[in-house]
Amino acid sequence: MAALKAYVLLFTAFFFSGLMQLSMAAQEKSATAMATARVIDGKAIDQAVAYLLMFAALFVTYFAH
C-alpha cells in the first residue's frame, strides 16, 4: 500500500511538472503577442479545465479503490 502511494505521488509530481513546462512554453511563445493586446484564449481555458477534471478523476478513482 505504501509503494502504491509512492507511485501516485511520483506520478502526480511528473504530471504537474509537465503542466508547468507546457505553461512556461506557451508563456514564452505568446509573450510578445500578449504585450500588444490582452486576449482570453478560450482553447487554453478549455484545456486547463480538462486537465483539472482528469486530475480530479484520478484521485476519485484512487480513493474509491
N, C-alpha and C positions, 0 to 999 in steps of 0.2 A: 504494500500500500504506500509506503514511504517512497519507493522507487517511482511509482506512478505519479505521485505528487511532484517529484523532482523533474520528471519528464514534462509534465504540464507546465511547470514553472519555466523550464528551459524553452519550451515551445512558445510560451507567452512572451518571453524576452526576445526571441527571434522575430516573432510576429510584430511586436512593437518597433523593433529596430528596423524592420523592413518598411513599416509605415512611415517611420521617421525619415528614412532615406528617400522615399517617394516624395514626401512633402518638401524636403530640402531641395531635391532636384527640380521640382515644379516651381519652387520659390525662386531659385536662381534663374531658371528659364524665363519666367514671366516678370522678373523684377523691372526690366526696362518698360515693358508694356503696362505694368501697373503704375509706374511713375507718371505716365501721361494721363491715365484715366482709371478710376475705380469702377470695376465691373464685377458683379457677382456671377461666378461661374456655376451654373446650375448642375452641370455634369459632375463637377468636383464635389458639390454638396451631396448629390445622389450617391456618389461612390463612397463618401465618408459615412453616410447613413448605412449603406450596405455593409461596410466593414464593421461598424459598431453592432449591427444586428447579427452578423455572423459570429462575432466575438461573444455576444450575449448567448447565442445558441450553443456555442461551445461550452460555456460554463454551465448552462442549464442542463445539457446532456451529461456533463461531467458529474454534477451533483445529483442528478436523477439516478445514476447507476451507483 
